[in-house]
Amino acid sequence: MKQPWIHNAKTDGWFILSPPFIILLIIFLFQKQIQGLENHYSFYTWLFLIVFVDVAHVYSTLFKTYFVKAEIQKRKLLYYGIPLLSWILGLILYQLGSLTFWSVLALIAVFHFIRQQYGFMRIYARSEKNNWSKKIDEVAIYSATIFPMLYWFKTERAFNWFVKNEFQWFENIPDYVPFLRILYFIILSVWIFKTVIEISETKEISLPKNALIIGTYLSWYFGIVYFNNDVVFTLLNVISHGIPYVALVYIREIKQKEPTQLNHLSVFKSTLGVLLFIAVIFTFAFFEEFLWEILVWREHLSWDFKLSEFWFQFLIPLLVIPQLTHYLLDGFIWRRPEKGK
């Protein structure tokens, strides 16, 4: 069968499908060294994982949205309204308490991460006709992501999404983990059985789709359930999410478009342009995190002044606009247009 690559086997393999496998291999081979990173090199893990991958992937969305004049003209209300809505929502949530603000933001982020894996799976299954097979794949990808999060909600973890106790709303819910663990492995077994039968009957296998589902199972289970380690979680969570997203944006919005379609963005199409693309999103990411560090967190960088808590109710919702806009816009910008439109 013709494999449903987004670009080609090499590009998809390295930048979209392989990250969870490579990172998990590194984790198993170098567990002691990784613990050393957490203890002695927290600044560098923050800089490279949080700033240059996690935050940078947020700004790669600019190349699909705000940097594309025709796109802005087509959906002005969406692109101007979402940032405003993000700030207003942030202001309201912060008035309910900083923990409420971060808890809601964490749940939105979790939903965004889950939907990205589902979205990639749908892309790789775009040419498949068997609806029952596709439904099992969908259940599997949601099981691979939702179960680890539900497990996290009910167990003590050594890491946070944003802040400590952000998932405290789930503390008083009866323990559902034993039941869900059984359901999780049943779904996984059904998916494996379905896939094996499918391959044996058709003599065909969708390499990228199955690699994507397996990689999702591995990265979410080992990153959240099996290991209880902040750096391990960050490595698997951030790299497996951020790098494929950046790759998808570059492939779809620059690599696969003609220079005439790109206009001023055509400068990013060459080999040197790839480096320029990376430099742009790195710069935006570092500037945002620099502001977070000197004004709010003060964990890795510090300044001579400190704002009072009063200003945080306005500042934090303002600083979170890029991230929340990214989460909300993603629900619109990757939808396939309906036939005839």
N, C-alpha and C positions, 0 to 999 in steps of 0.2 A: 504494500500500500504506500501511497505518497504520504510522507509524514507531514502533519499540520504545523510546521514550524512558523513562528511569527516572522523570523527573518531567514535564518538558516541553522543547520545543526550546530555549527561551531559557536555562533553568537548566542543562540538560545542556551546551548549547553553550558557555556562558561558563565554567562551573566544572569540567566534567569533560573535555570534548573539546578546547577551544581552547588550554589552557595550553601544550602543546608547540609549536603553530604560532605563537602570539604571542611566546613566548620566543625561538624560533629566528629569527623576523623581527627582533626587537630585537638579537639577537647579530650578525646579518649587517649591520644598519644601524649599530651602535654598537660595533664591535669595539675601537677604540682607547679609547673611554670605559670599556668594561668592563675592559680591562687596567688602567686608572687606578683603578677600584674595588678591584681586587686589590692594587695597590701602595700606595694611600693611605687606603682606607676599609675595611680588613679587619674592623674592629670592627662596622661597620654591616651588612656582608654577613653576618657571623656572626650578628648579632642578628636580622635579618629573615629570612634564609634558613634558618639552622640552628635557631634558637630558636623563632621565630614561625611557621615552616612545618613543618620536619622533625620537631622534638620535639613541637610542638603537635599534629600529626596523630596522634601516638601516644596522646595523652590524649583525643582525640575518641572513642576506643574506649570510654571510661568511660560514654558516653551509650547505648551498646548493651549494656553489661555491668554494671559495678559500681554504676552509678547506678540500675539497674532492679531493684527488690526482687524482683519475680516471677521474673526471669531468674536471679538468684542462688539463690533458693529451689529452682528447677528443676534447676540443675546445680552444686550446692555443691562437689562434689569437683573439678570442672573449674576453677572460679574461685578456690578456695582452694589447690588443688594445683599449678596452673601457676606462680604466683609462687614457691612453695616449691621446686618443681622447678627453676625458673630460677636461684634462688640456689645451690642445691646443685650444679647443673651448672656454674655460674660458679666456685664454689669449687674444684671438681675440675679444671676447665680451667686455672685460674690456677696451680694447683700444678704443672702441666705446663709452665709458662712463660707470661709475659705475651704473647709473640708468638703462641703457640698459642691462648691465650684470645681474642685479637683476630682471629686468622685464622678460627677456627671461627665467631665471632660475625659476621664479615664474610660468610662463606659462607651463614649462615642469613639474613642481611639480603638478600643477593642473591636467594636463593630466594624470600623474601617479596615483593620488588619484582617479580620475574618473574611470580609467581602472581597478583599484583594485576592486572596487565595481562590475564592469561588470564581472571581472574574477571570483569573488566569486559566482555571480549569475549563471554563466555558469557551475561552478563546481556542484552547487546544482541542475541544470537542465540537468545534463549530461545523464541521462537515459530517458528523455522525448522524445516522438516521434512527437508530434503535432507541426509542424513548425510554424503555424500561432500563436499559443499560445506563443511559444518561441520568436517570433518576437515582439509581444506586450510586453513581459517581457523586452526585450532588449531596446525597445523604452522607456519604463517606467524607467528603471534604468538610462538611459542617461538623461532623462528629470529630474529625481530626483536630479541629480548632476550638469548638465549643466545650467539649469535655475537659481539656486541660484548664480552661478558664474557670469552669464551674468547680473543678477540683481546687484551684487556687482560692476561690472565694471561701471555701470551707476548711482550708488547712493553713497552717502558719508557714509563710514563705519568707526567705531571707532577702527578698527583693520587692520593689514597688514598681508600679507603672509610672506614677508621678510622685505621690507622697504616701507616708505611712497611714494605714487604716483607711485607705481610699475605698475599699470594698466592704466596709463595716456593715452596710445595709443587709448583707447576707448572713450575718452572724446568728440571728435568731431563727433562721429557717432550719427545720429539721434536717439532720444529716442525710443527704441523698447520694453521697459518694459511692457507697457499696453497690447500690442499684445501678447507678450510671456507669460504674466501672464494668459491670457485666454487660450492659447494653453497648458500651463502647467496643468491647472485644467481639461481641456478636456482630456488630456492624462491620468491623474490620474483617472478620472471618467471611462474612457474606460477600464483601467487596473482593477479597482475594479469590474466593471460589468463583464468583461471577467472571472475574478477569481471566482466570485459568481456563474456564469453560469456553469463554469467548475466543481466546487465543487458539485453543485446540480445535474449535469448530471452523474458524475463519482462516487460520494460519497467518493471521495478521495481528500486529500490536501497535498501538499508538504510543510510541516511545515518550514524547514530551508530556502527554497527558498523564500517563502512569507514573513517570518520574516526578511530576509536579505533585501528585497525590501522595506518593510515598515520601517525598521530601517534606511535605507538610506534616504528615503523621510524625516523622522523625523529629523535626525541629520543634514542634509544639510539645510533643510528649517529653522529650529529653530536656528541653529548655525550661519547662514549667513543672512537670510531674516528677521525673526521675532525678534530676539534679536540683538541689536547692541552693543555688549559688548565683550571686548577683552578676558576675562577669559572664558566666556561662549563659544565663538568661539573656543578657544584653547582646552577646555575640550571636546567638541563634536568632533572637527576636529581631534585632536591628538589621543585621546583614542579610538575613533571608527575606526581609521585607523591603529594605531600602534599595539595595543594588538591583534586584529585578525591576523595581518600579522605575528607577532612573534609566535602566536599559530599555524598557518598554517605551518610555517617552522619547528617548533619542531615536530608537528604531522607527517608531510610528510617525513622529512629528518632524524628523530631520532626515534620517538615513533613507527612508522609503519615498521621500517627496522630491520632485524635480526642483531645480534652482528657481524656475519661474513661479512655482507655488510658494517658495519660501520667502521670496523678496529679500529683505534685509537680513533674514536669518540664514541665508545661504552661506554666510561666512562660517557657520558652524558645521558645514557638510564635509569638509576636508579632514584629513588626518590631524592637522594642526587645529582644526575647528573642534574636534572632540576634546582636546585639551582645553580649549577656550570655553567650551560648554561646561566642563568640570570646574574650571576656574571661576566661572560666573556663579554657579550654584554654591561653591565653597565660600565665596566672598559674602554672598547674602547670608548663608548659614552662620558664618563666623560673626558677622555684624549683629545678627539677632541674639546669638548666645552670649556675645560680649555684653549686650545690654542686660540680658537676664542675670548674668553673673555679677556685674558691678552694681545693679540696682536692686536685685531681689535675693538670689541664692548666696553669692559671695563664698562659694565653696572652692573654686579653682582660680579665680581672679578676684582681686579686691581693689577698692578705690578709697580715697580719703574721706568720702562722705557717705552717709547712710540716710535713706529716706525714712520718715515715720510711717507707722502702720496705716495711718489715715490715707496716705496717697496710694497704697497698694490696691484699694478698691477700684481705682481708676486705671492705674498703671498696668496691673496684671491682666485685666481683660483686654487692654490695648496691645500688650505684648503677645498675647495668645491669638490675635487675629490671623496671622499667617497660617498657623497650625490648624485652627478650627475651620478656616476658610478652605484649606486643603481637604480636610475630612468631609466637609459638606459638599464642596464642588465635585468631589470624586463620585458622588451619587448621580451626577448629571453628565459629566464630560466623557465618560467611557461607554455610555449607552449607545447601542447600535441603532442607527436611524430606521424607522419603520419603512416597509416597502412602499414605494410610491411617493416618498417624501424626500 
